[in-house]
Every structure is written in C-alpha cells, then in structure tokens.
Amino acid sequence: MLYMQEQLAEYRRNPSAPPHLQTSSTQNHVVERIQVEVNEGIQVSQVGMKRFVAAWNEHRIRGRGIPNVLMAQNNQTKPIDNSVVPAANEAGRQSEENGGTVQ
C-alpha cells in the first residue's frame, strides 16, 4: 500500500506531502489528513482491481479459450423484463402462500 501511495503521488492533492507519517494520537490533525490520503488510495485500488478483472477476463487460457468468449458461448440465460421478478416482500408473500417459510 505504501509503495503505491508513493508511485501515485502525482494524484494526491498535495504531491509534495509524504504519503505516510508515524504520529502519536495527540496529533489527530495529521492523522485526519492521512485518512484522506488512504481513502483516495482505496479508490485507486478499486479502479485497479476493476481493470485487472477486465483484463483477466480477456486473456487466453491455454486449452480453454478467453473467459469472456467462453461465457458468451455457454450462456444459457435469456433476458427477462424486470416486471417478471417480484420485489423481495412480494416474493416472500408468494412463497408463504404456497406453503414455504420465510426466515
């Protein structure tokens, strides 16, 4: 995490500020500033994970194929209109009317 904070310094509000500091709990103002930096780092991590998953699903698996292509070829579902699926409370009511129990 600290490595990426340093690598992505240009995206921080203050690129010249250090990405991490050791402080005592009596210096909360510094800790609060760092929390902003950590939150921004988490957002960057989330973007990175989304890109990684997208890239992974496009890579070729030897002897199998490309995950996204395989999914499209083997997809046994068909689109349905949202009105076909009842809301959770309605689905529970219907289940109970048909002898089911909702826990």
N, C-alpha and C positions, 0 to 999 in steps of 0.2 A: 504494500500500500504506500509506504513512504517513497519507494522508488518511483512509482507512478506519479505521486504528488510532485516530485522533483522534475520528472520528464514533462509534465503538463503544466509547468509553472506559468507559461505564457497565457493560459486560460484563466488564471486566478485574477481576482480583482486587483491585487497588488502583487505583481510578479516578483518584485524585489524582496517581499517578506518571506522569511523562511517557512517551509511547508510544515514544520513541526517544532515545538518547543517543549522543554520539560519545565513545568512550573508547579508551585505549591498551590493548594486550593485557596489560599488567601488572595491570589491574583486571578480572580474569576474573569475579569475583563479580557485577559489574554486567552483563557480557555474558551470563552464565548466566541472570540474571533476564530479560533482554531476550529470550533464546531461548524462554523460557516464553511470553512475550507474542506472539512470532512464531508459535509453534505454535498458539496459540489463534486468532490471526488467520487462519492457514491453514485451520483448521477452519471458521471463519466463512465464508471464501471458498468452501469446498467446499459448504456449505449454500446459499450464494448461487448458485453455479453450478447445483446441482440444481433450485433454484426457477426460475432463468432458463430452463433447458431445458424444464421442465414448462410454464412459461408460453408459451414459443415454440411448443411442440407443440400448444397450444390456440388460437393466433392464426389468423386467417383470412388466407390468401394469395389475393390478388385473382386471379380467373380459375381458381383451382385448388381451394380449399377449406381445411379445417382439417387439418393434418398427422395428428393422432391419428384423425380420422374417416376420412381417406383410407387410412391404414394398415389400419384395421379393415375397410373395404370391399374392399380389394385383397389382404388377407392370404390367401395360397394354402396356408398350412400348416395342419396339424391337430395337436392334442396327441397325444403318444405317451408310453407308460409308460417310466420310466427304465430298466426292466429290458431294454428293447429295444436300448439303446445300451450296448455293452460298455465296460469300463474301458480306459484307454489301452494298457496292456500286452497285454490280450486282443485289442484291435483290431489292434495290431501283429503279434501272433502269427498272427491270421487272415489278415492281408494277406500275410505271408510264406508261409503255407501255400498261398495262391492265386497265388504267383509274384511278388508285389510285394516291394519292398525298403523297409526302414525305415532312415532316415538320422538 
